[in-house]
Amino acid sequence: MTGRVAGKVAFITGAARGQGRSHAVRLAKEGADIIAVDICSEIPDVPYSPATSEDLKETVALVEALDRRIIATEVDVRDLDALRWTVDRAVAELGHLDIIVANAGVCIPAAWNAVTPQVFDETIEINVRGAWNTVMVGAPYLVEAGGGSVIIISSAAGLKVQPFMVPYTTSKFAVRGMAKAFAAELAKHHIRVNSVHPTGVNTAMMSEGLLAALNPAIENDPRLGGMFTNLLPVDHTESEDISDTVLFLASDESKYMTAHELAPDAGVTEF
Ligand SMILES: NC(=O)c1ccc[n+]([C@@H]2O[C@H](COP(=O)([O-])OP(=O)(O)OC[C@H]3O[C@@H](n4cnc5c(N)ncnc54)[C@H](O)[C@@H]3O)[C@@H](O)[C@H]2O)c1
């Protein structure tokens, strides 16, 4: 078998669609088997359409079409026990685990004074606690394997403040710190931990629903609207562009990179 991650097994959260699906397909194309999880259901307050069971089945079909194995399960990353049960079973079947991609997340924009306690808690529970749960259930297998790569999907909003999303920005700075903290303690096991910080990506998250929530907030303080501008002359990136970075971090090409932030951000964080 050939490929940049040939023979490895990757555990990816939020894999039903968007960037998570793209990472699953790209890593499979390069020889990895996949453990995919997604909630596949509506989450209160999220202003764009939810992923569905059909979406997750499509990810399965795409990976299987590449002749790779995939075990896909509908599970909420907030549920530590269910996540552990899922990963334990999948690793028992696939033999080992080498790569973790903590990708599941939500974004619920609003002006600072329109954020409810529920939205704040929900964002932190999914984006931060969910990422922690993901690493906690997967990392023991990387220790057992004698090494591996953990990739935590943050955002440009985890490097530079992005306005009108206090809970999201808080969560994405938090997981950037989480990656560094895990990197320190897991290094002795040859496990690398890095965070990825995309600019806007063309997925359901960046849909009209999200813009409809964001635009009134921008109208309230138009000076800050410019903070979303990329240096490169592109409005957004595609999921596959982010998969390039994820594949690099998953592969041995980045074997001496750990505790770093990689930013496929089109320069937005310097604008
Ligand atoms: N789209 C962007 O502009 C952008 C930019 C920077 C960073 N990101 C980050 O990239 C990651 C992927 O987002 P995307 O753009 O593919 O959006 P998306 O909404 O298409 O995908 C996110 C996936 O996560 C799943 N998910 C959400 N909550 C979950 C939970 N509690 N348990 C399990 N699965 C859950 C969703 O069902 C969905 O399939 C997120 O962490 C997001 O914050 C997105």
The ligand as an SDF file (V2000), in Angstrom:
LIG
                    3D

 44 48  0  0  0  0  0  0  0  0999 V2000
  -16.3240   27.0500    7.8260 N   0  0  0  0  0  0  0  0  0  0  0  0
  -15.4980   27.9670    8.2680 C   0  0  0  0  0  0  0  0  0  0  0  0
  -15.4780   29.1160    7.7810 O   0  0  0  0  0  0  0  0  0  0  0  0
  -14.4940   27.6280    9.3540 C   0  0  0  0  0  0  0  0  0  0  0  0
  -13.3830   28.4810    9.5200 C   0  0  0  0  0  0  0  0  0  0  0  0
  -12.4550   28.1730   10.5030 C   0  0  0  0  0  0  0  0  0  0  0  0
  -12.6110   27.0450   11.3140 C   0  0  0  0  0  0  0  0  0  0  0  0
  -13.7180   26.2400   11.1260 N   0  0  0  0  0  0  0  0  0  0  0  0
  -13.8410   25.0600   11.9830 C   0  0  0  0  0  0  0  0  0  0  0  0
  -13.7530   23.9000   11.1610 O   0  0  0  0  0  0  0  0  0  0  0  0
  -14.4490   22.8200   11.7910 C   0  0  0  0  0  0  0  0  0  0  0  0
  -15.3610   22.1370   10.7740 C   0  0  0  0  0  0  0  0  0  0  0  0
  -16.3920   23.0350   10.3900 O   0  0  0  0  0  0  0  0  0  0  0  0
  -17.0710   23.0380    8.9310 P   0  0  0  0  0  0  0  0  0  0  0  0
  -16.7320   24.3240    8.2990 O   0  0  0  0  0  0  0  0  0  0  0  0
  -16.7610   21.7790    8.2150 O   0  0  0  0  0  0  0  0  0  0  0  0
  -18.6320   23.1180    9.3350 O   0  0  0  0  0  0  0  0  0  0  0  0
  -19.8080   22.0130    9.2310 P   0  0  0  0  0  0  0  0  0  0  0  0
  -20.9320   22.5480   10.0260 O   0  0  0  0  0  0  0  0  0  0  0  0
  -20.0410   21.6520    7.8160 O   0  0  0  0  0  0  0  0  0  0  0  0
  -19.1730   20.7270    9.9380 O   0  0  0  0  0  0  0  0  0  0  0  0
  -19.1020   20.5690   11.3210 C   0  0  0  0  0  0  0  0  0  0  0  0
  -19.5160   19.1470   11.6370 C   0  0  0  0  0  0  0  0  0  0  0  0
  -19.4050   18.9550   13.0580 O   0  0  0  0  0  0  0  0  0  0  0  0
  -20.5400   18.2390   13.4740 C   0  0  0  0  0  0  0  0  0  0  0  0
  -20.8020   18.5040   14.8910 N   0  0  0  0  0  0  0  0  0  0  0  0
  -21.2000   19.6570   15.4530 C   0  0  0  0  0  0  0  0  0  0  0  0
  -21.4150   19.4850   16.7630 N   0  0  0  0  0  0  0  0  0  0  0  0
  -21.1370   18.1980   17.0370 C   0  0  0  0  0  0  0  0  0  0  0  0
  -21.1670   17.4210   18.2100 C   0  0  0  0  0  0  0  0  0  0  0  0
  -21.5820   17.9400   19.3840 N   0  0  0  0  0  0  0  0  0  0  0  0
  -20.8030   16.1130   18.1500 N   0  0  0  0  0  0  0  0  0  0  0  0
  -20.4170   15.5660   16.9640 C   0  0  0  0  0  0  0  0  0  0  0  0
  -20.3860   16.2600   15.8080 N   0  0  0  0  0  0  0  0  0  0  0  0
  -20.7370   17.5580   15.8480 C   0  0  0  0  0  0  0  0  0  0  0  0
  -21.6690   18.7520   12.5990 C   0  0  0  0  0  0  0  0  0  0  0  0
  -22.7750   17.8590   12.6040 O   0  0  0  0  0  0  0  0  0  0  0  0
  -20.9890   18.8860   11.2490 C   0  0  0  0  0  0  0  0  0  0  0  0
  -21.0850   17.7150   10.4780 O   0  0  0  0  0  0  0  0  0  0  0  0
  -15.1600   23.4230   12.9900 C   0  0  0  0  0  0  0  0  0  0  0  0
  -14.4250   23.1680   14.1750 O   0  0  0  0  0  0  0  0  0  0  0  0
  -15.1600   24.9030   12.6820 C   0  0  0  0  0  0  0  0  0  0  0  0
  -15.2570   25.6880   13.8510 O   0  0  0  0  0  0  0  0  0  0  0  0
  -14.6430   26.5120   10.1780 C   0  0  0  0  0  0  0  0  0  0  0  0
  1  2  1  0
  2  3  2  0
  2  4  1  0
  4  5  1  0
  4 44  2  0
  5  6  2  0
  6  7  1  0
  7  8  2  0
  8  9  1  0
  8 44  1  0
  9 10  1  0
  9 42  1  0
 10 11  1  0
 11 12  1  0
 11 40  1  0
 12 13  1  0
 13 14  1  0
 14 15  2  0
 14 16  1  0
 14 17  1  0
 17 18  1  0
 18 19  2  0
 18 20  1  0
 18 21  1  0
 21 22  1  0
 22 23  1  0
 23 24  1  0
 23 38  1  0
 24 25  1  0
 25 26  1  0
 25 36  1  0
 26 27  1  0
 26 35  1  0
 27 28  2  0
 28 29  1  0
 29 30  1  0
 29 35  2  0
 30 31  1  0
 30 32  2  0
 32 33  1  0
 33 34  2  0
 34 35  1  0
 36 37  1  0
 36 38  1  0
 38 39  1  0
 40 41  1  0
 40 42  1  0
 42 43  1  0
M  CHG  2   8   1  16  -1
M  END
$$$$
